[in-house]
Amino acid sequence: MKNNRTSWTILIIALVMMLGGSLLGSYINTGAGAATVKEVSIHGSDGYIISAYLYTPKSASMDKPAPGILMFHGLNNQKNYMSNTALEFARRGYVVLSADMTGHGLSNGANGANGYGGVDALEYLLSQAVVDKANIGLVGMSQGGFGPVTIAANAMPDAYKSIFYMESECSAPGSPDISPCVNLKNVAFNIGQVTELAGMVLIGSGPQATTSPVIQPLFNTEEPIKVGEVYGSIEDGTARILYQPWEDHAGSTDAPAAIGNTIDWMQRTLTGGSGLAPTSQIWGWKLFGTALALLGAFLFFFPMGSLLLSTTFFKPLGDSVPEYKGFKGLGWVIAALITTAIGPLLYVWVFQGMFFAAWVPVSSLWPQSFTNIYMVWSVVVGLIAIALIFVNHFVFTKKQGASAVNYGLTTAGKGVEWNKVLKALLLAILILLPVYLILAFTSSALFVDFRAWVVALIPMTSARFSAFLGYLVPFALYFVPQGILFAGFLRVNNGKASIGREMVTNSIVLTLGAVIWLLLFYIPVMAQAPLIIKGTGMLGPLAAGMGAIYYIPLVVLWPLVACLYTYFFRKTGRVYTGIFLVTLFIVWYLSAFGVFAFAV
């Protein structure tokens, strides 16, 4: 009974975090009440539908139209990534349309289709009666810049006054062809000093942007560009400026400098707005709110599972924890090091191969390019883990009397109890379902999801749910052996540690390799020293940089995964609930997040 009271207390705290954090995030997302926000579906050409958030300041009206800003997020992101920038413009009196590119978020189609949706979105912004059509600015982060923003600007040259490329460029990344840039008006570039993706503008590191062969010619100078100085004329539309804050590529959407620079450029080039200083920013409170909601979602899984296990229906799942017959002493240390190292050692090889060559092409079954990268990596690592489990069983642990019972797979004298396996699957679904429903509500009613920078939990569309189903089995090849390893081979202190100590230890084992990998990549980047992790060939550094950005979420997700494995193994004496829960959750996370490279 005492355990139930504790679980109820933690459950209520988690609910307050999810709902309270979302309410705070939603309020700040309106510019602290200065604007209204609504989600719109833009029916564009050829049946494409672009999803966007429309921020309308309360000061804007048909009699007093406001300047407009169209903005797009980066590759494999969503419109929510630009909300920090959008809300800062809205509180300054700008109408903002922040859109999902095709294949991203809630927009249909595949990545890059229909000009990424750029022209359709710009036409929609211009159709708003409260928008001053003579004062339109375009903002694009990464692919959102060289993709939809550049395309829309060239297709409708009289429809805008200025452009801001946030960690982006006007030409295709890595291409020396600057022909798409020649006629663009009043262009600003924001390239971070410690960008992971310097290769996008054909340089080796961020500070070299002043002599980038795809940026410098646009400034009509043969000398290194002077950072922060306006070249050309704003009145004539020939103005150019380069901002170089100390930030990385992925961090620009959550960086005061990049957001402030965006505001600064639009205030210089557009007429209207309140003129509030670029340094006056409140978006950090939105980040705090949505991050609190995300943490609440993670916390919710544990008391929800505990309370369900106390019910009459699920109580039979609560078996005793089997005797531990796995690795001990030096053997445990070696096994833990192998476990933490295998994934990171294979990551760049798989990422580079999949990113540039797509060993597994996108299809109706596996339509998301970045999820496919994770999938192939997971399958490779998972198959190695399966092989190691069998080798270790027959060479080492079997001699100590270990069997499937000790690994949390079977019950002594009964084998696999399939009714309990199915019940464990149902338990995992019911643990996740309340979080999903709360998230669906906050996303549709409050226009915020659960997110902390690059870690974001998002509801699924029908197309994304279809992808979710297709990815379940491949990812299970990774999570099944991983769950068995922690239950049967890697329990700390010979299986006698407290549940808290075991959760912490397993989190370290699963995450340490990823942390070391990221440090080996980012320390040279931040020190502007030669890269340690740089892939192979000319495109290797770009692949390593992209890979680093998409490795960061694992530093948050892996501790959660390890804790879920451990907690539910200790609660049930079997691996199934933890494995089902982790597999369903991570595949939901990836399928809801990922960009479609194949239209479904």
C-alpha positions in Angstrom: 0.0 0.0 0.0 2.9 2.4 0.8 4.4 1.6 -2.6 1.1 2.5 -4.2 1.0 5.8 -2.4 4.5 6.7 -3.6 3.6 5.7 -7.1 0.4 7.8 -7.0 2.4 10.8 -5.7 5.1 10.4 -8.5 2.3 9.9 -11.1 0.6 13.1 -10.1 3.9 15.0 -10.1 4.5 13.7 -13.7 1.1 14.8 -14.8 1.6 18.3 -13.4 4.9 18.5 -15.2 3.4 17.5 -18.5 0.3 19.7 -18.3 1.9 22.6 -16.4 5.0 22.6 -18.6 2.8 22.6 -21.7 0.6 25.4 -20.5 3.7 27.5 -19.7 5.2 26.7 -23.1 1.9 27.5 -24.9 1.7 30.9 -23.1 5.2 31.9 -24.0 4.6 30.7 -27.5 2.1 33.4 -27.9 4.8 36.0 -27.1 3.4 36.0 -23.5 0.0 36.9 -24.8 1.1 39.4 -27.5 -0.2 37.2 -30.3 -2.5 34.4 -31.2 -1.2 31.1 -32.6 -3.2 28.7 -34.8 -2.3 25.7 -36.9 -3.2 26.0 -40.6 -3.2 23.5 -43.5 -2.2 25.1 -46.7 -3.7 23.4 -49.7 -1.0 24.0 -52.3 -0.4 22.8 -55.9 -0.6 19.2 -57.0 -2.4 18.0 -53.9 0.4 18.9 -51.5 -0.7 20.1 -48.0 1.6 22.2 -46.0 1.1 22.4 -42.2 2.1 25.6 -40.5 1.7 27.7 -37.4 0.4 31.2 -38.0 1.4 33.7 -35.4 -0.7 36.9 -35.5 0.1 39.8 -33.2 -2.8 41.4 -31.5 -1.6 44.8 -32.8 -2.1 43.7 -36.5 -5.3 44.5 -38.3 -6.6 45.2 -41.8 -6.2 48.9 -41.1 -2.8 48.5 -39.6 -1.1 45.6 -41.4 2.0 44.1 -39.9 5.3 43.0 -41.6 5.3 39.3 -42.3 7.9 36.6 -41.8 7.9 33.2 -43.5 10.2 30.7 -41.9 11.3 27.1 -42.4 13.1 24.6 -40.2 16.0 22.4 -41.1 16.3 18.8 -42.5 14.6 16.1 -40.4 13.0 18.7 -38.1 9.6 20.3 -37.7 8.0 23.7 -37.6 8.2 23.6 -33.8 12.0 23.9 -34.1 11.5 27.5 -35.2 9.0 28.4 -32.6 11.6 30.2 -30.4 12.4 32.5 -33.3 8.7 32.8 -34.4 7.4 33.9 -31.0 10.1 36.5 -30.6 9.0 38.1 -33.9 5.3 37.8 -33.0 5.9 39.7 -29.7 7.5 42.4 -31.8 4.5 42.8 -34.0 5.3 40.6 -37.0 2.9 38.1 -38.5 4.8 34.8 -38.7 4.1 31.7 -40.8 6.3 28.8 -39.6 5.8 25.9 -41.9 6.7 22.2 -42.2 8.6 21.4 -45.4 7.1 18.7 -47.5 7.8 15.3 -46.0 8.3 16.8 -42.5 6.1 17.2 -39.5 2.4 17.2 -40.6 3.0 18.2 -44.3 2.5 15.4 -46.8 4.7 14.3 -49.7 8.4 13.5 -49.6 11.3 15.7 -48.7 12.0 18.2 -51.5 8.7 17.7 -53.3 6.9 20.7 -54.7 9.8 23.0 -53.9 9.6 21.9 -50.3 6.3 23.9 -50.1 8.1 27.2 -50.1 6.1 28.9 -52.8 2.7 27.7 -51.5 3.6 28.9 -48.0 4.7 32.4 -49.3 1.5 32.8 -51.3 -0.5 31.9 -48.2 1.3 34.4 -46.1 0.7 37.1 -48.7 -3.0 36.2 -48.7 -3.4 37.3 -45.1 -5.3 40.5 -44.8 -3.4 41.7 -41.8 0.0 41.3 -43.5 1.9 44.3 -45.0 2.7 42.8 -48.4 5.4 45.3 -49.0 7.4 44.1 -46.0 8.0 40.4 -46.1 11.1 38.6 -44.8 12.2 35.0 -45.3 14.0 32.9 -42.7 15.4 29.5 -43.4 17.4 27.2 -41.0 19.8 24.8 -42.8 17.8 23.0 -45.5 14.9 25.4 -44.8 17.2 28.1 -46.2 18.8 26.6 -49.3 15.6 24.7 -50.0 12.1 26.4 -49.7 13.4 29.9 -49.0 15.7 30.1 -51.9 13.2 28.5 -54.2 10.4 30.8 -53.1 12.6 33.9 -53.4 13.6 33.1 -56.9 10.1 32.1 -57.9 8.5 35.3 -56.5 11.3 37.9 -56.5 8.9 40.8 -55.9 7.2 39.2 -52.9 9.9 39.7 -50.3 12.4 42.3 -49.1 15.1 40.3 -47.2 16.3 36.8 -46.3 18.1 35.4 -43.3 20.0 32.1 -43.7 20.3 30.6 -40.2 23.2 28.1 -40.3 22.4 27.8 -44.0 23.3 29.1 -47.5 21.5 30.0 -50.6 23.1 27.3 -52.8 22.9 23.5 -52.5 25.1 22.3 -49.6 28.7 21.4 -50.7 28.1 22.8 -54.2 30.2 25.5 -55.7 27.3 26.6 -57.9 26.0 30.0 -56.6 23.7 30.7 -59.5 20.6 30.4 -57.3 22.0 33.2 -55.2 22.8 35.9 -57.7 19.5 37.8 -57.7 18.5 37.4 -54.1 17.7 40.6 -52.2 19.2 41.7 -48.8 20.7 38.5 -47.7 22.1 37.7 -44.2 24.1 34.6 -43.3 24.5 33.3 -39.8 27.3 30.7 -39.7 28.4 29.6 -36.2 32.0 29.7 -35.1 31.8 26.0 -34.1 29.4 24.7 -36.7 29.5 20.9 -37.2 28.7 21.4 -40.9 31.3 23.8 -42.3 31.4 21.6 -45.4 28.0 22.9 -46.4 29.7 26.2 -47.5 32.9 24.5 -48.6 35.1 25.5 -45.6 36.9 23.5 -43.0 35.7 25.3 -39.9 33.2 28.1 -39.0 35.6 31.0 -38.9 36.6 30.4 -42.5 33.1 31.5 -43.6 34.6 34.9 -44.2 36.4 33.4 -47.3 33.8 30.8 -48.2 33.8 30.3 -52.0 30.0 30.3 -52.0 29.5 33.2 -49.6 32.3 35.7 -50.3 31.5 36.3 -54.0 28.0 37.4 -53.0 29.5 40.2 -51.0 31.3 41.5 -54.1 34.7 41.6 -52.4 37.9 39.7 -52.8 38.9 40.5 -49.2 37.8 38.4 -46.2 34.3 39.4 -45.2 34.1 41.7 -42.2 31.7 40.1 -39.8 28.7 42.2 -38.8 29.3 44.8 -41.5 26.6 45.6 -44.1 27.8 45.3 -47.7 25.8 46.9 -50.5 22.6 48.8 -50.1 19.4 47.8 -48.2 17.4 50.3 -50.2 18.6 48.8 -53.5 18.2 45.2 -52.3 21.9 44.4 -52.6 22.7 44.3 -48.9 24.7 41.4 -47.5 25.9 40.7 -44.0 27.6 37.8 -42.2 27.0 37.0 -38.6 29.4 34.7 -36.8 28.3 33.9 -33.2 29.9 31.3 -31.1 27.4 28.5 -31.6 27.0 25.2 -33.5 24.7 24.3 -36.3 22.1 22.4 -34.3 22.1 24.9 -31.5 21.2 27.9 -33.6 17.4 27.4 -33.1 17.9 27.6 -29.3 20.6 30.3 -29.3 20.1 33.9 -28.2 22.7 35.1 -30.6 21.2 33.5 -33.7 17.7 34.4 -32.8 18.8 38.0 -32.0 20.7 38.2 -35.3 17.6 37.2 -37.2 15.6 39.9 -35.5 18.3 42.4 -36.0 18.4 41.8 -39.8 14.6 42.0 -40.2 14.4 45.2 -38.2 17.1 46.7 -40.4 15.4 45.6 -43.7 11.7 45.7 -43.0 9.4 48.5 -42.0 7.1 48.1 -39.0 7.2 46.1 -35.8 7.7 47.4 -32.3 11.4 47.9 -32.5 12.0 45.9 -29.3 15.7 45.2 -28.9 16.9 41.9 -30.4 18.5 41.0 -27.0 15.1 41.1 -25.2 14.1 37.4 -25.5 11.7 35.2 -23.5 11.7 32.0 -25.5 13.9 30.3 -22.8 10.7 30.0 -20.7 9.0 28.1 -23.5 12.0 25.8 -23.7 11.8 25.3 -19.9 8.1 24.5 -20.1 8.3 21.9 -22.9 11.4 20.4 -21.4 9.6 20.0 -18.1 6.7 18.3 -20.0 9.2 15.9 -21.7 10.8 15.0 -18.4 7.3 14.5 -16.9 6.5 12.1 -19.7 9.7 10.1 -19.0 8.9 10.0 -15.3 5.3 9.0 -15.9 6.3 5.6 -17.3 7.6 4.3 -13.9 4.7 5.0 -11.5 2.1 4.1 -14.2 3.8 0.7 -14.7 4.0 0.1 -10.9 0.3 1.0 -10.4 -0.8 -1.3 -13.3 1.3 -4.1 -11.9 -0.6 -3.8 -8.6 -4.0 -4.5 -10.3 -5.6 -7.9 -10.3 -5.2 -8.3 -14.1 -1.4 -7.6 -14.2 -0.4 -8.8 -10.8 0.6 -12.3 -12.1 3.4 -10.6 -14.0 5.2 -9.8 -10.8 7.4 -12.9 -10.5 10.6 -13.0 -8.4 13.9 -11.9 -10.0 15.8 -15.0 -11.1 19.2 -15.9 -9.7 22.0 -14.0 -11.4 24.6 -16.2 -13.2 26.1 -13.6 -15.6 29.5 -11.9 -15.7 31.3 -10.9 -12.5 34.5 -9.1 -11.6 36.8 -8.5 -14.6 34.5 -10.3 -16.9 31.7 -7.9 -16.1 34.0 -4.9 -16.8 35.0 -6.3 -20.2 31.4 -7.1 -21.1 30.3 -3.6 -20.0 33.1 -2.0 -22.1 32.1 -4.0 -25.2 28.5 -3.1 -24.7 29.2 0.6 -24.4 31.7 0.7 -27.3 30.1 -1.4 -30.1 27.5 1.1 -31.1 29.7 4.2 -31.2 32.5 2.4 -33.1 30.1 1.4 -35.9 28.0 4.6 -36.0 30.0 6.8 -38.4 30.6 3.9 -40.8 26.8 3.2 -41.0 25.8 6.9 -41.0 28.1 7.8 -43.8 27.2 4.7 -45.9 23.5 5.3 -45.4 23.5 9.1 -45.7 25.3 9.2 -49.0 24.6 5.8 -50.6 21.5 4.5 -48.8 22.4 0.8 -48.4 18.7 0.2 -47.7 16.6 2.4 -50.0 13.5 4.1 -48.8 10.3 2.3 -49.6 6.6 2.2 -48.5 7.7 -0.1 -45.7 10.6 2.0 -44.5 10.0 5.5 -45.9 12.1 7.7 -43.6 15.7 8.2 -44.5 17.1 9.1 -41.1 15.0 6.4 -39.3 16.5 4.0 -41.8 20.0 5.1 -40.7 19.2 4.3 -37.1 17.5 1.1 -38.2 20.5 -0.3 -40.1 22.8 0.7 -37.3 20.5 -0.9 -34.8 20.2 -4.2 -36.8 24.0 -4.4 -37.2 24.7 -3.8 -33.5 21.8 -6.0 -32.6 23.0 -9.0 -34.6 26.4 -8.6 -33.1 24.8 -8.6 -29.6 22.8 -11.7 -30.4 26.0 -13.5 -31.6 27.8 -12.4 -28.4 25.0 -13.6 -26.2 25.2 -17.1 -27.8 28.9 -17.2 -27.6 29.0 -16.1 -24.0 26.3 -18.5 -23.0 27.9 -21.6 -24.4 31.5 -20.6 -23.6 31.0 -18.9 -20.1 27.7 -18.6 -18.4 26.3 -22.0 -19.2 29.2 -23.5 -17.2 27.9 -21.5 -14.2 24.5 -23.1 -14.6 22.9 -20.3 -16.5 19.8 -20.9 -18.6 17.0 -19.0 -20.2 15.4 -18.8 -16.7 18.3 -16.8 -15.4 18.1 -14.5 -18.4 14.5 -13.5 -17.6 13.1 -15.4 -20.6 11.4 -18.4 -19.2 9.9 -19.8 -16.0 11.5 -22.8 -14.3 9.5 -25.9 -15.3 7.1 -24.0 -17.5 9.2 -22.6 -20.3 8.0 -19.4 -22.1 4.6 -18.4 -20.6 3.1 -16.9 -23.7 0.0 -15.6 -21.9 2.3 -13.5 -19.7 4.3 -12.4 -22.7 1.2 -11.0 -24.4 0.1 -9.5 -21.1 3.5 -7.8 -20.9 2.9 -6.3 -24.3 -0.5 -5.0 -23.2 1.1 -3.5 -20.1 3.7 -1.7 -22.2 0.9 -0.2 -24.4 -1.1 0.9 -21.5 1.9 2.6 -19.9 2.5 4.6 -23.1 -1.1 5.4 -24.0 -1.8 8.1 -21.4 1.4 10.0 -22.3 0.4 9.8 -26.0 -3.1 11.1 -25.4 -1.8 14.0 -23.3 0.7 14.8 -25.9 -1.9 14.7 -28.7 -4.0 17.1 -26.7 -1.2 19.6 -26.0 -0.1 19.5 -29.7 -3.6 20.1 -31.1 -5.0 22.5 -28.5 -1.9 24.3 -27.1 0.4 24.0 -30.2 3.3 22.7 -28.2 4.9 19.2 -28.0 7.2 17.7 -25.5 10.7 18.9 -26.4 14.1 20.0 -25.1 16.3 21.2 -28.0 16.9 18.3 -30.3 15.0 15.8 -28.2 11.3 16.0 -29.1 8.3 13.7 -28.5 5.6 14.2 -31.1 2.2 12.6 -32.0 1.9 10.4 -35.1 -0.2 11.0 -38.2 -1.7 8.0 -40.0 1.3 7.9 -42.4 3.7 8.0 -39.5 1.8 5.2 -37.7 2.1 3.1 -40.8 5.9 3.7 -40.7 5.9 2.9 -37.0 4.5 -0.5 -37.7 7.1 -1.2 -40.4 10.0 -0.3 -38.2 9.0 -2.4 -35.1 10.6 -5.7 -36.1 14.0 -4.3 -37.3 14.4 -2.2 -34.1 13.3 -5.2 -32.0 16.5 -7.0 -33.3 18.4 -4.4 -31.3 16.3 -3.9 -28.2 15.6 -7.6 -27.5 19.2 -8.7 -27.1 20.0 -5.5 -25.3 17.3 -6.1 -22.7 18.6 -9.7 -22.3 22.2 -8.5 -21.8 21.3 -6.2 -19.0 19.0 -8.7 -17.2 21.2 -11.9 -17.7 24.8 -10.9 -18.2 25.5 -7.4 -16.8 23.8 -7.0 -13.4 26.1 -5.0 -11.2 27.4 -6.4 -7.8 26.5 -10.0 -8.8 22.8 -9.0 -9.0 22.7 -7.9 -5.4 22.6 -4.1 -6.0 19.6 -1.9 -5.2 17.3 -1.1 -8.0 18.5 2.5 -7.9 22.1 1.6 -8.2 21.4 -0.9 -10.9 19.5 1.7 -12.9 22.3 4.2 -12.6 25.0 1.7 -13.5 23.1 0.4 -16.6 22.5 4.0 -17.7 26.2 4.6 -17.6 27.0 1.4 -19.4 24.6 2.2 -22.2 25.4 5.9 -22.5 29.1 6.2 -21.8 30.3 5.3 -25.3 27.9 7.8 -26.9 29.2 10.5 -24.5 32.8 9.7 -25.3 32.0 9.7 -29.0 30.4 13.1 -28.9 33.3 14.5 -26.8 35.8 13.2 -29.4 33.8 15.0 -32.1 32.9 18.2 -30.4 36.0 19.1 -28.5 38.1 19.5 -31.7 35.2 21.4 -33.4 35.0 23.8 -30.5 38.7 24.1 -30.3 38.8 24.6 -34.1 41.4 21.8 -34.2 41.7 18.9 -36.7 38.8 16.5 -36.4 39.3 13.2 -34.7 36.0 11.7 -36.0 35.8 12.7 -39.6 34.5 9.8 -41.6 36.2 8.9 -44.8 36.8 10.7 -48.1 35.8 14.3 -49.0 32.3 13.9 -47.7 33.4 12.2 -44.5 33.5 15.3 -42.3 30.0 16.3 -43.4 28.7 12.9 -42.6 30.4 13.0 -39.2 28.9 16.4 -38.5 25.4 15.2 -39.4 25.9 12.0 -37.4 27.0 14.0 -34.4 23.8 16.1 -34.4 21.7 13.0 -34.6 23.7 11.2 -31.9 23.0 13.9 -29.3 19.4 12.7 -28.5 20.8 9.3 -27.5 22.6 10.8 -24.6 19.1 11.6 -23.2 17.2 8.5 -24.5 19.7 5.8 -23.6 19.6 6.5 -19.8 15.8 6.3 -20.0 16.0 3.1 -22.0 18.4 1.5 -19.4 16.2 2.6 -16.5 13.1 1.1 -18.2 14.8 -2.2 -18.8 16.1 -2.4 -15.2 13.0 -1.2 -13.4 10.6 -3.5 -15.1 12.9 -6.5 -15.0 13.2 -6.0 -11.2 9.4 -5.6 -11.0 8.5 -8.6 -13.1 11.5 -10.9 -13.1 11.2 -11.1 -16.9 12.6 -9.0 -19.7 9.5 -8.7 -21.7 7.8 -5.6 -20.3 10.9 -3.6 -20.5 11.8 -4.7 -24.0 8.2 -4.1 -25.3 8.1 -0.7 -23.6 11.5 0.4 -25.0 10.8 -0.8 -28.5 7.4 0.7 -28.8 8.6 4.0 -27.3 11.8 4.5 -29.4 10.1 3.5 -32.6 7.2 5.9 -31.8 9.8 8.6 -31.1 11.7 8.0 -34.4 8.6 7.5 -36.7 6.8 10.6 -35.4 10.0 12.7 -35.8 11.6 11.5 -39.0 11.4 13.0 -42.5 9.7 11.0 -45.3 12.0 10.5 -48.3 9.3 8.3 -49.8 5.8 9.6 -50.0 3.2 7.3 -48.4 
